[in-house]
Amino acid sequence: MIGSLAIFLTLNLAGISQGLAISVSGLLIYIILSPLILLFIHVDGSLDRIKEMLKFGSTKRALILLLGIPIVVTIIDFVFTVVYGIAWFGIFGEPSINTDLGTSWESGTVDIALLFLSVAIVTPIVEELMFRGYILDAINRKHSDWTAIIWSSILFGLIHIDPFVGGQAFMGGIIYGWIRVRTGSLLPSIAGHMMWNMLALMLTYL
């Protein structure tokens, strides 16, 4: 978070627009984090297992893992989010969410493309490797499936900082974690996460 903010401020001071600075800083942070996460996984001795969880298999299996399951997961996540939003509104009032990413449909093609690359492609891959790959498995070695799913989801929610968004992320983490455990693959959670972030971008942030 601090690193991302530092990169954002540096780019902003250099005269780069807010939207482009947000997208580029997000991309750079995840590019830096990716080898570190892979190093943790390697040191932990889980690299071969992660590779297995990223295999496509047959065409039919790939379609199920990358399209069928993620679509169902996204619909379920959407329903849960609507119910959660109604409950939050009833208890705490309207949530205060900063939806200004400095980029809109009126922005340049490069700005929009980089935002989608950062939020809808790179972020889901890195976060799923970290939370549903490394962290969930590390906890699962000593505890039950549900203990691993819940604790990895709590950590996933906490990195989103904002209480309302953190709650949404926690629910998403539960769904993605359960799918990861049930299928033995990271592909459905990565694809589902991509679909969700893309939907959020199009409906809320742009």
Residue pairs with C-beta under 8 A, 6 or more apart in sequence:
1 159
1 161
3 29
3 32
4 25
4 26
4 29
5 25
7 24
7 25
7 28
7 29
8 21
8 22
8 25
11 20
11 21
11 24
11 25
12 18
12 21
16 24
17 102
17 111
18 102
19 101
19 102
19 103
19 104
19 107
19 111
19 115
20 102
20 103
20 110
20 111
20 114
21 102
22 101
22 102
22 103
22 115
22 118
23 101
23 103
23 111
23 114
23 115
23 117
23 118
23 119
24 114
24 118
26 118
26 119
26 122
26 123
27 114
27 117
27 118
27 122
30 118
30 122
30 123
30 126
31 122
33 126
33 130
34 126
34 129
37 126
37 129
37 130
37 134
38 47
38 129
40 134
41 47
41 50
41 129
41 133
41 134
44 134
44 138
46 133
46 134
46 137
46 138
49 137
50 129
50 133
50 134
50 186
52 184
53 133
53 180
53 184
53 185
53 186
53 187
54 185
54 186
54 187
55 185
56 62
56 65
56 66
56 187
57 65
62 187
65 183
65 185
65 187
65 188
65 191
66 187
66 188
66 191
67 191
69 179
69 183
69 188
69 191
69 192
70 188
70 191
70 192
70 194
70 195
71 195
73 175
73 176
73 179
73 188
73 189
73 192
73 195
74 192
74 195
74 196
74 199
76 175
77 171
77 172
77 175
77 192
77 196
78 199
80 171
80 175
81 168
81 171
84 167
84 168
84 171
85 95
88 95
88 164
88 167
89 95
95 164
96 164
97 162
97 164
97 165
97 204
98 162
99 204
99 205
101 115
101 205
101 206
103 111
103 112
103 115
103 205
103 206
104 206
105 112
105 206
112 206
115 201
115 206
116 198
116 201
119 197
119 198
119 201
119 205
120 194
120 197
120 198
120 201
121 194
123 193
123 197
124 190
124 193
124 194
124 197
125 190
125 194
127 156
127 193
128 176
128 186
128 189
128 190
128 193
129 186
131 152
131 153
131 155
131 156
131 173
131 176
131 177
132 152
132 173
132 176
132 177
132 180
132 186
132 189
133 186
135 151
135 152
135 155
136 148
136 149
136 152
136 177
136 180
136 181
137 148
139 147
139 148
139 151
139 152
140 147
140 148
140 181
143 151
145 181
148 177
148 181
149 173
149 174
149 177
149 178
149 181
150 174
150 177
152 173
152 177
153 169
153 170
153 171
153 172
153 173
153 174
153 177
154 170
154 173
156 169
156 170
156 172
156 173
157 166
157 167
157 169
157 170
157 173
158 166
159 169
160 166
160 168
160 169
172 193
172 196
175 192
176 188
176 189
176 192
176 193
177 189
179 188
179 189
179 192
180 186
180 188
180 189
